[in-house]
Each structure stands twice: as structure tokens, then as C-alpha cells.
């Protein structure tokens, strides 16, 4: 099949490469001309601007937008809505807010343009491992483009079938799934990322405790100099806490045992916040996910005014002194 890709960053470019490896044709466009030129050398059809991009696509056109969530994606979808024809499809594979998907799908429906939201997980590893995709929007468009999704997905691989699913027929086992109407794909991906925050925080805190046991505040007989790189490697093999996130932690610690190349400043890309907002709307307790998000906020600050006030109150009521600065 043919697919147009707008946005050739870390994931967009590799999605194009994976599709071309498996015989699909790709037309590409990005404001970074070097990214376009590079993919052209690998077999993609290059575009200099949006008009030439649309002109190289065969009807019914399918355009995948892989850009940062927010204004740039909004502007691109709007521009495409003015350029495409009835029967064409716009795919947003970034991390847009699912409520934006609902609004966009409704607006495009009036023009006869189909809209699909694809929550895409796989990161820089997706080129070889494949991408896990949560897909919402127009069902007919999904059915038409399913060969694209099947190519991008990891496939069943070596993962054993889950007991109890022997008689179920679902593309979930291949790594992609149609989840329902517009916004549902990004909603599932949003919660997926919220869970990811919590899992990452659990590993981070646990490993910090293992590291911290070798400090002077701990009695000498209970002080252990633990090799975190070896422990994470150990846990990858047969432990109930094994996961791909643990695999990535093991890689990081093998490469940099003290993590000296990291500052500890942790960004959030939006999905964690939106997950908590959804939990509030649904009155669902989300203690772990909320705490994980707040910890990311905390990582970007020096000591806050609130923490200074806590210290001041401790001194006032109990005479507690702050430790001397090192």
C-alpha cells in the first residue's frame, strides 16, 4: 500500500523505514529538508512542500501525521482537511489528547474525510521490534489500512498465547487493536502512559533503596555494596517484576552504573496529566499514577518554597535543624 508521512523524527522516520522494508510505498514530508533527503535515498518519495506531498499520493489518500501533540499537529490536521478529498484518511499517530480527536473527527466528517487516532508505543526500538498500536476512529478506514498496521505491529513473535484465549480471534495478539470510535485509541494510549509513569517510578524508587543501603546512616553490619547492574540483570531472568522497562534499566546501568550522564530532570509529555484528569472525572482513585506524575514535577525544581516552609515549621515546633550544606 501507499502511505504519506508528515513528521520524520525518531518515530516517524522509522515507521517509514519499516513499511518500506516490507514493500509498502511511502511519500514523505518534513520541514527539515535533510530528513526528507535521507529517506529519499532509502526509497521514499520526497516532497518539498505540502502541495507536492498531496500531489504524489494516490486516491484514496492516507496521510499519517507523526508530530508533537498540540499546536503543530492541530495546524497540520487543519491544513490537510483543506487539501484532501472525500474518502481520504488522516491518521494522527502522535500523543494527542483524545478529546482533540473527537473534535477533529467530527469536523472532518462533514468534508467526507476519515480520521483515525493511533496511540503508538515502541519508541526508537520500533523499527526492528515493531509498534504496539491502539487504534480508534473510522472503522472502514481501519479496515482499509489494516495491511499498514499489520506491517508496523510486532506480530505474535515468540510470546505464548495467553491461557484462556485459545478460542478468541483478535488482532491484539499481533500487537495492534481497533479500540472503537474516534479518540478511543489515544485514550487507551494515554492510560498506558500513565501506567508507564507508575511502573518507572516503582523501579526508580526500589533501585534507589538498594543503592541507599550503603550509606553511613545505616549500621555497618547492615550496609551492603550492591551491584545494581547485576541485580537488574538478575531480575530480568525469571522474576515476577521482569518487563521491558526493566530491560531498559539494565541496559542503562550496564552502560553507566552510577548514571553520571543524567541530571535527574524528568519531563512529562502530557499523557500522565491527562490520565489523572480522566481519573478525577471518573472519580477513580489513582494514587500511584498521581504520585509518579508529581515526582516528575519535583525533579525539575530546586527546593521549593513549600519544602522550605515545611523545614521552617519543623524548626519552630520541634527545634529541628536542617543538615549542613555539603
C-alpha contacts under 8 A as a table, 3 or more apart, distances in Angstrom:
res1	aa1	res2	aa2	distance
1	X	23	X	7.97
1	X	24	X	5.05
1	X	25	X	6.11
1	X	147	X	7.53
1	X	148	X	7.21
2	X	24	X	5.89
2	X	25	X	4.55
2	X	26	X	5.63
2	X	27	X	7.66
2	X	57	X	7.50
2	X	58	X	7.60
2	X	62	X	7.51
3	X	24	X	7.66
3	X	25	X	6.38
3	X	26	X	4.97
3	X	27	X	6.35
3	X	57	X	7.67
3	X	61	X	7.47
3	X	62	X	5.48
3	X	63	X	6.09
3	X	64	X	7.16
4	X	26	X	5.57
4	X	27	X	4.57
4	X	28	X	5.76
4	X	29	X	7.95
4	X	53	X	7.65
4	X	57	X	6.92
4	X	61	X	7.80
4	X	62	X	6.11
4	X	63	X	4.53
4	X	64	X	5.95
5	X	8	X	7.42
5	X	12	X	7.10
5	X	16	X	7.25
5	X	26	X	7.05
5	X	27	X	6.24
5	X	28	X	4.89
5	X	29	X	6.35
5	X	63	X	5.86
5	X	64	X	4.86
5	X	65	X	6.06
5	X	66	X	7.22
6	X	12	X	7.63
6	X	28	X	6.05
6	X	29	X	4.95
6	X	30	X	5.80
6	X	63	X	7.32
6	X	64	X	6.23
6	X	65	X	4.92
6	X	66	X	6.05
6	X	67	X	7.49
7	X	12	X	5.66
7	X	13	X	7.43
7	X	28	X	7.93
7	X	29	X	6.56
7	X	30	X	5.19
7	X	65	X	6.31
7	X	66	X	4.92
7	X	67	X	5.42
8	X	11	X	7.06
8	X	12	X	4.45
8	X	13	X	4.27
8	X	14	X	7.89
8	X	28	X	7.72
8	X	29	X	7.39
8	X	30	X	6.10
8	X	35	X	6.35
8	X	36	X	7.40
8	X	66	X	7.29
9	X	12	X	5.23
9	X	13	X	5.59
9	X	35	X	7.93
9	X	66	X	7.89
9	X	67	X	7.94
10	X	13	X	6.03
10	X	14	X	6.61
10	X	123	X	7.55
10	X	124	X	6.15
11	X	14	X	5.24
11	X	15	X	6.05
11	X	66	X	7.53
11	X	123	X	6.19
11	X	124	X	6.20
11	X	126	X	7.64
12	X	15	X	5.17
12	X	16	X	6.45
12	X	66	X	5.52
13	X	16	X	5.24
13	X	17	X	6.37
13	X	39	X	7.50
14	X	17	X	4.82
14	X	18	X	6.06
14	X	124	X	7.70
14	X	126	X	7.28
14	X	127	X	5.31
15	X	18	X	5.20
15	X	19	X	6.24
15	X	126	X	7.64
15	X	127	X	6.51
15	X	152	X	7.04
16	X	19	X	5.20
16	X	20	X	6.17
16	X	26	X	6.51
16	X	44	X	7.94
17	X	20	X	5.15
17	X	21	X	6.09
17	X	39	X	7.94
17	X	42	X	7.93
17	X	127	X	7.13
18	X	21	X	5.14
18	X	22	X	6.66
18	X	127	X	5.59
18	X	128	X	7.61
18	X	151	X	7.70
18	X	152	X	6.66
19	X	22	X	5.34
19	X	23	X	6.59
19	X	24	X	5.28
19	X	25	X	7.44
19	X	26	X	7.69
19	X	148	X	7.33
19	X	151	X	6.55
19	X	152	X	6.71
20	X	23	X	5.08
20	X	24	X	4.92
20	X	25	X	6.09
20	X	26	X	6.98
20	X	43	X	7.50
20	X	44	X	7.76
21	X	24	X	7.47
22	X	151	X	7.08
25	X	44	X	6.99
26	X	44	X	5.27
26	X	45	X	6.24
27	X	44	X	5.77
27	X	45	X	4.57
27	X	46	X	6.09
27	X	47	X	7.19
27	X	53	X	6.79
27	X	56	X	6.99
27	X	57	X	7.07
28	X	36	X	6.46
28	X	39	X	7.83
28	X	44	X	6.60
28	X	45	X	6.14
28	X	46	X	5.38
28	X	47	X	6.05
28	X	53	X	6.99
29	X	36	X	6.13
29	X	46	X	6.57
29	X	47	X	5.28
29	X	48	X	6.97
29	X	49	X	6.99
29	X	50	X	7.30
29	X	53	X	6.51
30	X	33	X	6.51
30	X	35	X	7.01
30	X	36	X	6.23
32	X	35	X	5.59
32	X	36	X	6.80
33	X	36	X	5.10
33	X	37	X	6.12
33	X	48	X	7.69
34	X	37	X	5.01
34	X	38	X	6.11
35	X	38	X	5.20
35	X	39	X	6.43
36	X	39	X	5.41
36	X	40	X	6.18
36	X	46	X	5.92
36	X	47	X	7.36
37	X	40	X	4.98
37	X	41	X	6.49
37	X	46	X	6.85
38	X	41	X	5.31
38	X	42	X	6.78
39	X	42	X	4.93
39	X	43	X	6.48
39	X	44	X	5.55
39	X	46	X	7.64
40	X	43	X	5.19
40	X	44	X	4.57
40	X	45	X	5.83
40	X	46	X	5.60
41	X	44	X	7.23
45	X	56	X	7.95
46	X	53	X	7.65
47	X	50	X	7.29
47	X	52	X	5.58
47	X	53	X	4.96
48	X	52	X	6.40
48	X	53	X	7.26
49	X	52	X	5.55
49	X	53	X	6.18
50	X	53	X	4.90
50	X	54	X	6.20
51	X	54	X	5.30
51	X	55	X	6.10
52	X	55	X	4.87
52	X	56	X	6.32
53	X	56	X	5.56
53	X	57	X	6.95
54	X	57	X	5.45
54	X	83	X	7.59
54	X	84	X	7.58
55	X	58	X	7.95
57	X	61	X	5.85
57	X	62	X	7.91
58	X	61	X	5.59
59	X	87	X	7.99
59	X	88	X	6.94
60	X	87	X	5.78
60	X	88	X	4.90
60	X	89	X	7.58
61	X	84	X	7.75
61	X	87	X	7.67
61	X	88	X	4.69
61	X	89	X	6.17
62	X	88	X	5.94
62	X	89	X	4.76
62	X	90	X	6.04
62	X	91	X	7.34
63	X	89	X	6.30
63	X	90	X	5.03
63	X	91	X	5.94
64	X	90	X	6.11
64	X	91	X	4.50
64	X	92	X	5.94
64	X	93	X	6.64
65	X	73	X	7.34
65	X	76	X	7.78
65	X	77	X	7.78
65	X	90	X	7.40
65	X	91	X	5.95
65	X	92	X	4.95
65	X	93	X	6.05
65	X	94	X	7.18
66	X	92	X	6.47
66	X	93	X	5.36
66	X	94	X	5.16
67	X	72	X	7.01
67	X	73	X	5.83
67	X	93	X	7.95
67	X	94	X	5.86
68	X	72	X	6.82
68	X	73	X	6.47
68	X	94	X	6.29
68	X	95	X	7.01
68	X	96	X	7.87
69	X	72	X	7.06
69	X	73	X	5.76
69	X	74	X	7.89
69	X	94	X	6.26
69	X	95	X	5.48
69	X	96	X	4.73
69	X	97	X	7.55
70	X	73	X	5.65
70	X	74	X	6.10
70	X	96	X	6.86
71	X	74	X	4.96
71	X	75	X	5.99
72	X	75	X	5.23
72	X	76	X	6.15
73	X	76	X	5.07
73	X	77	X	6.09
74	X	77	X	5.33
74	X	78	X	6.20
75	X	78	X	5.12
75	X	79	X	6.14
76	X	79	X	5.07
76	X	80	X	6.15
77	X	80	X	5.09
77	X	81	X	6.08
77	X	90	X	7.45
78	X	81	X	4.99
78	X	82	X	6.58
79	X	82	X	5.28
79	X	83	X	6.48
80	X	83	X	4.97
80	X	84	X	5.76
80	X	90	X	7.75
81	X	84	X	5.70
81	X	108	X	6.58
81	X	111	X	7.82
81	X	113	X	7.35
84	X	88	X	6.34
84	X	113	X	7.37
85	X	88	X	5.70
85	X	111	X	7.71
85	X	112	X	7.31
85	X	113	X	6.59
86	X	111	X	6.24
86	X	112	X	4.26
86	X	113	X	4.96
86	X	114	X	7.93
87	X	112	X	6.02
87	X	113	X	5.51
87	X	114	X	6.59
88	X	112	X	7.82
88	X	113	X	5.31
88	X	114	X	6.15
89	X	113	X	5.77
89	X	114	X	4.53
89	X	115	X	5.59
89	X	116	X	7.36
89	X	141	X	6.87
90	X	113	X	7.43
90	X	114	X	6.30
90	X	115	X	4.95
90	X	116	X	6.28
91	X	115	X	5.97
91	X	116	X	4.73
91	X	117	X	5.75
91	X	118	X	6.93
92	X	96	X	7.65
92	X	115	X	7.95
92	X	116	X	6.40
92	X	117	X	4.94
92	X	118	X	5.99
93	X	117	X	6.15
93	X	118	X	4.60
93	X	119	X	5.92
93	X	120	X	6.11
94	X	118	X	7.24
94	X	119	X	6.73
94	X	120	X	6.98
95	X	119	X	6.56
95	X	120	X	7.87
95	X	186	X	6.87
95	X	189	X	7.91
95	X	190	X	7.74
95	X	271	X	7.44
96	X	100	X	6.92
96	X	101	X	7.40
96	X	186	X	6.80
97	X	100	X	5.46
97	X	101	X	6.91
97	X	183	X	7.94
97	X	186	X	6.76
97	X	187	X	7.60
97	X	190	X	7.91
97	X	271	X	7.65
97	X	274	X	7.54
98	X	101	X	5.02
98	X	102	X	6.60
98	X	182	X	7.84
98	X	183	X	4.33
98	X	184	X	6.85
98	X	185	X	7.71
98	X	186	X	5.15
98	X	187	X	5.43
99	X	102	X	5.20
99	X	103	X	6.51
99	X	183	X	6.33
100	X	103	X	5.18
100	X	104	X	6.08
100	X	183	X	7.60
101	X	104	X	5.09
101	X	105	X	5.93
101	X	117	X	6.71
101	X	182	X	5.97
101	X	183	X	4.95
102	X	105	X	5.32
102	X	106	X	6.31
102	X	182	X	5.32
102	X	183	X	5.45
103	X	106	X	5.30
103	X	107	X	6.30
104	X	107	X	5.10
104	X	108	X	6.07
104	X	115	X	7.67
105	X	108	X	5.21
105	X	109	X	5.94
105	X	114	X	7.16
105	X	115	X	5.43
105	X	116	X	7.90
105	X	137	X	7.57
105	X	182	X	6.47
106	X	109	X	5.19
106	X	110	X	6.96
107	X	110	X	5.82
107	X	111	X	7.48
108	X	111	X	5.22
108	X	112	X	6.46
108	X	113	X	5.24
108	X	114	X	6.72
108	X	115	X	7.19
109	X	112	X	4.96
109	X	113	X	5.57
109	X	114	X	6.38
109	X	115	X	7.95
110	X	113	X	7.56
114	X	138	X	6.13
114	X	141	X	6.64
115	X	137	X	5.89
115	X	138	X	6.04
115	X	141	X	7.73
115	X	182	X	7.47
116	X	135	X	6.93
116	X	136	X	5.71
116	X	137	X	4.43
116	X	138	X	6.04
116	X	141	X	7.44
116	X	142	X	7.40
116	X	182	X	6.67
117	X	135	X	5.79
117	X	136	X	5.17
117	X	137	X	6.05
117	X	182	X	6.63
117	X	183	X	6.28
117	X	184	X	7.74
117	X	185	X	5.73
117	X	186	X	6.21
118	X	133	X	6.15
118	X	134	X	5.50
118	X	135	X	4.48
118	X	136	X	6.40
118	X	185	X	5.49
118	X	186	X	6.25
119	X	133	X	5.57
119	X	134	X	4.85
119	X	135	X	6.36
119	X	185	X	5.42
119	X	186	X	4.84
119	X	188	X	7.34
119	X	189	X	4.96
119	X	190	X	7.86
120	X	131	X	6.36
120	X	132	X	5.90
120	X	133	X	4.75
120	X	134	X	6.60
120	X	189	X	7.27
121	X	126	X	7.91
121	X	131	X	5.60
121	X	132	X	5.08
121	X	133	X	6.41
121	X	189	X	7.92
122	X	125	X	5.81
122	X	126	X	4.64
122	X	129	X	7.61
122	X	130	X	6.71
122	X	131	X	4.80
122	X	132	X	6.29
123	X	126	X	5.67
123	X	131	X	7.89
124	X	127	X	6.94
125	X	128	X	6.16
125	X	129	X	5.94
125	X	130	X	7.45
126	X	129	X	4.87
126	X	130	X	4.34
126	X	131	X	5.15
127	X	130	X	5.79
127	X	131	X	7.87
129	X	154	X	5.78
130	X	152	X	5.53
130	X	153	X	4.84
130	X	154	X	4.09
130	X	155	X	7.78
131	X	152	X	5.78
131	X	153	X	4.80
131	X	154	X	5.95
131	X	175	X	7.14
132	X	153	X	5.81
132	X	154	X	6.96
132	X	175	X	4.94
132	X	176	X	5.69
133	X	149	X	7.68
133	X	153	X	7.03
133	X	175	X	6.48
133	X	176	X	4.61
133	X	177	X	6.48
134	X	176	X	6.04
134	X	177	X	5.41
134	X	178	X	6.43
134	X	179	X	6.45
134	X	185	X	4.63
134	X	186	X	7.02
134	X	188	X	6.66
134	X	189	X	6.51
135	X	142	X	7.92
135	X	176	X	7.39
135	X	177	X	5.91
135	X	178	X	4.72
135	X	179	X	5.62
135	X	180	X	7.48
135	X	184	X	7.18
135	X	185	X	4.32
135	X	186	X	7.49
136	X	139	X	7.91
136	X	178	X	5.88
136	X	179	X	5.33
136	X	180	X	5.06
136	X	181	X	5.29
136	X	182	X	5.03
136	X	183	X	5.83
136	X	184	X	4.96
136	X	185	X	4.22
136	X	186	X	7.29
137	X	142	X	7.67
137	X	180	X	6.37
137	X	181	X	4.49
137	X	182	X	3.71
137	X	183	X	6.67
137	X	184	X	7.38
137	X	185	X	7.68
138	X	141	X	5.36
138	X	142	X	6.38
138	X	181	X	6.61
138	X	182	X	6.88
139	X	142	X	4.99
139	X	143	X	6.22
139	X	178	X	7.92
139	X	180	X	7.75
139	X	181	X	7.72
140	X	143	X	5.10
140	X	144	X	6.22
141	X	144	X	5.08
141	X	145	X	6.12
142	X	145	X	5.17
142	X	146	X	5.72
142	X	178	X	7.46
143	X	146	X	5.21
144	X	147	X	7.67
145	X	148	X	5.50
145	X	149	X	6.80
146	X	149	X	5.03
146	X	150	X	5.98
147	X	150	X	5.07
147	X	151	X	6.16
148	X	151	X	5.26
148	X	152	X	6.34
149	X	152	X	5.13
149	X	153	X	6.04
149	X	176	X	6.85
150	X	153	X	5.25
150	X	155	X	7.45
150	X	174	X	7.44
150	X	176	X	7.18
151	X	154	X	7.88
153	X	174	X	6.45
153	X	175	X	5.18
153	X	176	X	6.05
154	X	157	X	7.02
154	X	174	X	6.33
154	X	175	X	5.70
155	X	173	X	7.12
155	X	174	X	4.00
155	X	175	X	5.88
156	X	159	X	6.28
156	X	173	X	5.71
156	X	174	X	4.76
156	X	175	X	7.27
161	X	165	X	6.99
161	X	166	X	7.26
161	X	173	X	7.81
162	X	165	X	5.71
162	X	166	X	7.63
163	X	166	X	6.85
164	X	167	X	7.73
165	X	168	X	5.20
170	X	173	X	6.47
170	X	177	X	7.68
171	X	174	X	5.25
171	X	175	X	6.75
171	X	176	X	5.83
171	X	177	X	5.62
172	X	175	X	5.12
172	X	176	X	5.25
172	X	177	X	5.18
173	X	176	X	7.55
178	X	185	X	7.52
179	X	184	X	5.93
179	X	185	X	5.84
180	X	184	X	5.71
180	X	185	X	7.32
181	X	184	X	5.87
182	X	185	X	7.35
183	X	186	X	5.46
183	X	187	X	6.01
184	X	187	X	4.88
184	X	188	X	6.16
185	X	188	X	5.34
185	X	189	X	6.29
186	X	189	X	4.85
186	X	190	X	5.82
187	X	190	X	4.97
187	X	191	X	6.43
188	X	191	X	5.35
188	X	192	X	6.09
189	X	192	X	4.76
189	X	193	X	6.17
190	X	193	X	5.25
190	X	194	X	6.31
190	X	271	X	4.88
190	X	272	X	7.03
190	X	274	X	7.03
190	X	275	X	6.09
191	X	194	X	4.82
191	X	195	X	6.17
191	X	271	X	7.28
191	X	272	X	7.55
191	X	275	X	5.54
192	X	195	X	5.22
192	X	196	X	6.21
193	X	196	X	4.70
193	X	197	X	6.30
193	X	271	X	6.07
193	X	272	X	6.31
194	X	197	X	5.20
194	X	198	X	6.70
194	X	271	X	6.36
194	X	272	X	4.55
194	X	273	X	7.96
194	X	275	X	5.85
194	X	276	X	7.89
194	X	289	X	6.07
195	X	198	X	5.13
195	X	199	X	6.26
195	X	289	X	6.48
196	X	199	X	5.11
196	X	200	X	6.03
197	X	200	X	5.26
197	X	201	X	6.12
197	X	272	X	7.03
197	X	289	X	6.49
197	X	292	X	5.81
197	X	293	X	6.82
198	X	201	X	5.09
198	X	202	X	6.20
198	X	288	X	5.93
198	X	289	X	5.06
198	X	291	X	7.98
198	X	292	X	5.40
199	X	202	X	5.13
199	X	203	X	6.40
199	X	245	X	7.98
200	X	203	X	5.29
200	X	204	X	6.09
200	X	245	X	7.12
201	X	204	X	4.95
201	X	205	X	6.02
201	X	292	X	5.80
202	X	205	X	5.30
202	X	206	X	6.05
203	X	206	X	5.18
203	X	207	X	6.05
203	X	246	X	7.58
204	X	207	X	5.40
204	X	208	X	6.06
205	X	208	X	4.98
205	X	209	X	6.27
206	X	209	X	5.19
206	X	210	X	6.46
207	X	210	X	4.95
207	X	211	X	6.17
207	X	228	X	7.19
208	X	211	X	5.00
208	X	212	X	5.94
209	X	212	X	4.96
209	X	213	X	6.35
210	X	213	X	5.67
210	X	226	X	6.89
210	X	228	X	7.60
211	X	214	X	6.34
211	X	225	X	7.69
211	X	226	X	6.79
211	X	228	X	7.40
212	X	215	X	5.90
213	X	218	X	6.52
213	X	222	X	7.65
213	X	223	X	5.59
213	X	224	X	6.03
213	X	225	X	7.64
214	X	218	X	7.05
214	X	223	X	4.85
214	X	224	X	5.17
214	X	225	X	5.54
214	X	226	X	7.81
215	X	218	X	5.80
215	X	223	X	6.95
216	X	219	X	7.14
216	X	220	X	7.57
218	X	222	X	6.50
218	X	223	X	5.98
219	X	222	X	5.47
219	X	223	X	6.29
220	X	223	X	5.08
226	X	231	X	7.93
227	X	230	X	5.46
227	X	231	X	6.25
228	X	231	X	4.90
228	X	232	X	6.07
228	X	253	X	7.06
228	X	257	X	7.34
229	X	232	X	5.46
229	X	233	X	6.27
229	X	250	X	5.86
229	X	253	X	4.98
229	X	254	X	5.44
229	X	257	X	6.41
230	X	233	X	4.97
230	X	234	X	6.01
230	X	250	X	7.95
231	X	234	X	4.89
231	X	235	X	6.18
232	X	235	X	5.09
232	X	236	X	6.37
232	X	246	X	6.77
232	X	247	X	7.74
232	X	249	X	7.10
232	X	250	X	5.21
233	X	236	X	5.25
233	X	237	X	7.12
233	X	247	X	7.67
233	X	250	X	5.75
234	X	237	X	5.62
234	X	239	X	7.89
235	X	238	X	6.75
235	X	239	X	5.05
235	X	240	X	7.97
235	X	241	X	6.85
235	X	242	X	6.01
235	X	246	X	7.96
236	X	239	X	6.26
236	X	241	X	7.73
236	X	242	X	4.90
236	X	243	X	7.18
236	X	246	X	6.80
236	X	247	X	6.59
237	X	242	X	7.20
238	X	242	X	7.29
239	X	242	X	5.51
241	X	246	X	7.91
242	X	246	X	6.04
242	X	247	X	7.67
243	X	246	X	5.11
243	X	247	X	6.36
244	X	247	X	4.78
244	X	248	X	6.25
245	X	248	X	5.07
245	X	249	X	6.19
246	X	249	X	4.88
246	X	250	X	6.12
247	X	250	X	5.13
247	X	251	X	6.34
248	X	251	X	5.03
248	X	252	X	6.23
249	X	252	X	5.09
249	X	253	X	6.19
250	X	253	X	5.20
250	X	254	X	6.01
251	X	254	X	5.13
251	X	255	X	6.24
252	X	255	X	5.25
252	X	256	X	6.00
252	X	257	X	7.43
252	X	259	X	7.64
253	X	256	X	5.01
253	X	257	X	4.38
253	X	258	X	7.25
253	X	259	X	6.93
254	X	257	X	5.87
256	X	259	X	5.01
256	X	260	X	6.82
256	X	261	X	7.53
257	X	260	X	7.95
259	X	262	X	5.71
260	X	263	X	7.63
262	X	265	X	7.89
264	X	299	X	6.37
264	X	300	X	7.98
265	X	296	X	7.71
265	X	299	X	5.16
265	X	300	X	5.17
266	X	296	X	5.39
266	X	297	X	7.61
266	X	299	X	5.93
266	X	300	X	6.66
267	X	296	X	6.42
267	X	297	X	7.67
267	X	300	X	7.89
268	X	271	X	7.62
268	X	272	X	6.98
268	X	293	X	7.66
268	X	296	X	6.90
269	X	272	X	7.39
270	X	273	X	5.42
270	X	274	X	6.33
271	X	274	X	4.99
271	X	275	X	5.96
272	X	275	X	5.10
272	X	276	X	6.44
272	X	289	X	7.55
272	X	293	X	6.29
273	X	276	X	5.26
273	X	277	X	6.28
273	X	293	X	7.14
274	X	277	X	4.92
274	X	278	X	6.13
275	X	278	X	5.09
275	X	279	X	6.22
276	X	279	X	4.92
276	X	280	X	6.22
276	X	286	X	7.11
276	X	289	X	7.35
276	X	290	X	6.36
277	X	280	X	5.11
277	X	281	X	6.22
278	X	281	X	4.98
278	X	282	X	6.11
279	X	282	X	5.08
279	X	283	X	5.75
279	X	284	X	4.85
279	X	285	X	6.73
279	X	286	X	6.62
280	X	283	X	4.87
280	X	284	X	6.30
280	X	285	X	7.77
281	X	284	X	7.85
286	X	289	X	5.56
286	X	290	X	6.01
287	X	290	X	5.31
287	X	291	X	6.13
288	X	291	X	5.20
288	X	292	X	6.14
289	X	292	X	5.12
289	X	293	X	6.30
290	X	293	X	5.19
290	X	294	X	6.27
291	X	294	X	5.10
291	X	295	X	6.13
292	X	295	X	5.14
292	X	296	X	6.59
293	X	296	X	5.25
293	X	297	X	6.63
294	X	297	X	4.98
294	X	298	X	6.20
295	X	298	X	4.88
295	X	299	X	6.21
296	X	299	X	5.13
296	X	300	X	7.05
297	X	300	X	5.78
297	X	301	X	7.45
298	X	301	X	5.65
301	X	304	X	6.84
303	X	307	X	6.23
303	X	308	X	7.00
304	X	307	X	5.22
304	X	308	X	6.34
305	X	308	X	4.98
305	X	309	X	6.13
306	X	309	X	5.06
306	X	310	X	6.24
307	X	310	X	4.96
307	X	311	X	6.26
308	X	311	X	5.10
308	X	312	X	6.17
309	X	312	X	4.88
309	X	313	X	6.13
310	X	313	X	5.20
310	X	314	X	6.24
311	X	314	X	5.12
311	X	315	X	6.31
311	X	320	X	7.90
311	X	322	X	7.22
312	X	315	X	5.16
312	X	316	X	6.26
313	X	316	X	4.98
313	X	317	X	6.16
314	X	317	X	5.50
314	X	318	X	5.58
314	X	319	X	6.60
314	X	320	X	5.55
315	X	318	X	5.42
315	X	319	X	4.16
315	X	320	X	4.35
315	X	321	X	6.01
316	X	319	X	5.72
316	X	320	X	7.66
